[in-house]
């Protein structure tokens, strides 16, 4: 792990006690598409397969991962000043800025360079313990923090999250272009809120318009696609911090692709 991209001057190194095998970045071109949910659901899916999983919450100004797992309160450090990540009920390691704040409701009003520096600390100063797969929940867009993640962390694959809206083609295009310019592989694309299935009659409704995800995947040569439904029960469980109770078979194909990295 330490030797990956060794000629990249921006690459951060893990501390000697930490161990992370694979890093998967979850990004979206715009906000509000459920990127953090997809990050959490993928982590739960992989943990159920028996792997040691971690989540780095790189969405510094909008951290929502701890809430999904019902993790609250401050974490602590070892004697040699390494931060110990919190653990979910099923053992998923989680590091988020919320776990460093005395009051998790206070806003983080920082400029880009400070946010970027925090990402480096989350990688270098955290005691990540025997992680098979780390999922990095990035902020939306193609700004400072996503750039820092791509340059500073040894990313093995990128998952792009989107929704079935008309402007999605342009938004996905920007995200794909950024990933390609960073010479990183796109592992798959997830269309969240793709459809609603009526619990009474079983009819499929496309609330946000017809899906174009297959056409986009073909256009950008992305071979793994997942569609997630709109489900009020999912939103309820996430709000209650019970995401580990969810079972998303729709993500199995993407999980299998991640295992090949």
C-alpha positions in Angstrom: 0.0 0.0 0.0 2.8 2.4 0.9 4.4 2.0 -2.5 1.4 2.8 -4.6 1.8 6.1 -6.6 5.2 6.5 -4.8 6.2 9.2 -7.3 3.1 11.3 -6.6 4.4 14.2 -4.4 0.9 14.8 -3.0 0.5 11.2 -1.7 0.0 10.8 2.0 1.4 7.8 3.9 -0.4 5.7 6.4 1.1 5.6 9.9 3.1 2.5 10.6 0.4 0.9 12.8 -2.4 1.3 10.2 -3.2 -1.1 7.4 -5.6 -0.5 4.5 -5.7 -2.8 1.4 -8.2 -1.1 -1.0 -9.6 2.4 -1.2 -12.9 3.1 -3.0 -14.0 6.7 -3.5 -17.7 7.5 -3.7 -18.4 10.7 -5.6 -21.3 12.6 -7.2 -21.3 15.6 -9.5 -24.0 17.3 -7.5 -25.5 17.2 -4.0 -28.7 15.5 -2.9 -28.4 12.3 -4.8 -27.8 10.0 -1.8 -24.0 9.6 -2.1 -23.5 9.1 1.7 -26.3 6.5 1.7 -24.7 4.6 -1.2 -21.3 4.8 0.7 -22.9 3.4 3.8 -24.9 0.7 2.0 -21.9 -0.5 0.1 -19.9 -0.7 3.3 -22.6 -2.7 5.0 -22.9 -5.0 1.9 -19.1 -5.7 2.0 -19.1 -6.2 5.8 -21.8 -8.9 5.4 -19.5 -10.7 3.1 -17.0 -11.1 5.9 -14.5 -8.3 5.1 -13.1 -5.7 7.5 -14.6 -2.5 6.3 -14.0 1.2 7.0 -15.6 4.5 6.0 -13.8 7.8 5.8 -16.3 10.6 5.9 -14.5 13.1 3.7 -17.6 15.3 3.4 -16.2 17.5 6.1 -18.9 20.3 6.0 -21.8 17.9 5.7 -20.8 14.7 7.6 -23.8 12.3 7.8 -22.2 8.9 8.1 -22.2 8.7 11.9 -25.9 9.4 12.0 -26.6 6.5 9.6 -24.8 4.2 11.9 -26.1 5.8 15.2 -22.5 6.7 16.2 -22.3 9.7 18.5 -19.8 11.2 20.9 -16.1 11.9 20.6 -13.5 9.4 19.6 -10.1 9.2 21.4 -6.4 8.9 20.7 -3.7 6.5 21.6 -0.7 7.4 23.7 1.3 8.1 20.5 -1.5 10.4 19.3 -3.2 8.2 16.7 -6.9 8.7 16.4 -9.0 5.6 17.1 -11.9 5.3 14.6 -15.3 4.6 16.1 -17.0 1.3 15.3 -20.5 0.6 14.2 -22.7 -2.2 15.7 -21.4 -4.7 13.1 -17.7 -3.5 13.5 -17.4 -1.1 10.6 -14.7 1.5 11.3 -15.8 5.1 10.9 -13.9 8.4 11.0 -15.8 11.6 10.6 -15.2 15.2 11.8 -18.4 14.9 13.9 -16.5 12.4 16.0 -13.9 15.0 16.9 -16.4 17.8 17.8 -17.7 18.5 21.3 -21.0 19.5 19.7 -21.8 17.6 16.5 -24.5 20.2 15.5 -22.0 23.0 15.2 -21.2 24.0 11.6 -17.7 23.7 10.2 -16.8 27.0 8.5 -13.4 26.3 7.0 -11.8 27.3 3.7 -10.7 24.7 1.1 -7.0 24.3 2.2 -8.1 23.5 5.8 -10.6 21.0 4.6 -8.0 19.3 2.4 -5.6 19.1 5.3 -8.2 17.4 7.4 -8.5 14.7 4.7 -4.8 14.1 4.9 -5.0 13.7 8.7 -7.9 11.3 8.4 -5.6 9.1 6.3 -2.3 9.5 8.1 -3.2 10.1 11.7 -6.0 7.5 12.2 -5.3 4.0 13.5 -7.1 2.1 10.7 -7.0 -1.5 11.8 -6.6 -4.3 9.2 -9.0 -2.7 6.7 -9.8 -4.8 3.6 -11.9 -2.1 2.0 -12.2 1.6 2.8 -15.0 3.6 1.4 -14.4 7.3 1.2 -17.6 9.5 1.2 -16.6 12.6 -0.7 -18.4 15.9 -0.9 -20.4 16.6 -4.1 -18.8 18.3 -7.0 -15.3 18.4 -8.4 -13.6 20.9 -6.1 -10.8 21.0 -3.6 -11.7 18.0 -1.4 -12.4 15.5 -4.2 -9.1 16.6 -5.8 -7.3 16.1 -2.5 -8.8 12.6 -2.1 -7.7 11.6 -5.6 -4.2 13.0 -5.2 -3.5 12.2 -1.5 -5.0 8.7 -1.1 -4.1 5.5 -3.1 -7.6 5.2 -4.7 -8.2 1.8 -6.3 -11.6 2.6 -7.8 -14.3 5.3 -8.0 -18.1 4.8 -7.8 -20.2 7.6 -9.2 -23.6 8.2 -7.7 -26.4 10.1 -9.6 -30.1 10.4 -10.0 -32.5 10.0 -13.0 -32.9 13.8 -13.8 -32.6 15.4 -17.2 -29.4 17.3 -16.3 -27.7 14.1 -15.1 -25.8 13.6 -18.4 -23.9 16.8 -18.0 -23.2 16.2 -14.3 -22.0 12.7 -14.8 -19.9 13.9 -17.6 -18.0 16.3 -15.4 -17.4 13.6 -12.7 -16.2 11.1 -15.3 -13.9 13.7 -16.9 -12.3 14.5 -13.5 -11.8 10.8 -12.7 -10.3 10.1 -16.1 -8.0 13.2 -15.8 -6.7 11.7 -12.5 -6.1 8.4 -14.3 -8.3 6.4 -12.0 -10.6 3.5 -12.8 -14.4 4.0 -12.6 -15.7 0.9 -10.8 -19.4 1.5 -11.4 -22.2 4.0 -11.5 -25.2 4.0 -9.1 -28.5 5.6 -10.0 -30.2 6.4 -6.7 -34.0 7.1 -6.4 -34.3 5.4 -9.8 -37.9 4.3 -9.4 -40.7 3.8 -6.9 -42.5 0.4 -6.7 -46.1 0.6 -5.5 -46.4 -1.7 -2.5 -50.1 -2.3 -3.3 -50.1 -3.1 -7.1 -46.4 -3.5 -7.8 -46.4 -0.9 -10.6 -43.1 0.9 -11.2 -43.3 4.7 -11.1 -40.4 6.9 -12.4 -40.8 9.8 -10.0 -37.8 11.8 -11.3 -38.2 10.8 -15.0 -37.2 7.8 -17.0 -33.8 6.3 -16.4 -31.0 7.0 -18.9 -28.3 5.3 -16.8 -27.6 2.5 -19.3 -27.0 4.9 -22.1 -24.7 7.0 -19.9 -22.8 3.9 -18.8 -22.3 2.8 -22.4 -21.3 6.4 -23.5 -18.6 6.5 -20.8 -17.6 2.8 -21.0 -18.8 1.9 -17.5 -19.6 -1.7 -17.3 -21.3 -2.0 -13.8 -24.6 -0.3 -13.1 -26.9 -0.4 -10.1 -30.4 1.1 -9.7 -31.7 1.8 -6.2 -35.4 2.5 -5.5 -37.2 5.2 -3.6 -38.3 3.5 -0.4 -39.7 5.5 2.6 -38.7 2.6 4.9 -35.1 3.0 3.9 -35.1 6.7 4.8 -36.7 5.9 8.1 -34.1 3.4 9.1 -31.2 5.7 8.0 -32.7 8.5 10.1 -32.9 6.2 13.0 -29.2 5.1 12.6 -30.2 1.5 11.6 -28.7 1.3 8.2 -27.0 -2.0 9.1 -30.5 -3.5 9.1 -30.9 -2.8 5.4 -30.3 -5.4 2.7 -29.6 -4.0 -0.8 -29.4 -6.8 -3.3 -29.2 -4.2 -6.0 -25.6 -3.4 -4.9 -24.4 -7.0 -5.2 -23.1 -6.6 -8.7 -21.1 -3.5 -7.7 -19.8 -5.3 -4.6 -18.6 -8.2 -6.8 -16.8 -5.7 -9.1 -15.1 -4.1 -6.1 -13.8 -7.5 -5.1 -11.9 -7.8 -8.4 -9.9 -4.6 -7.9 
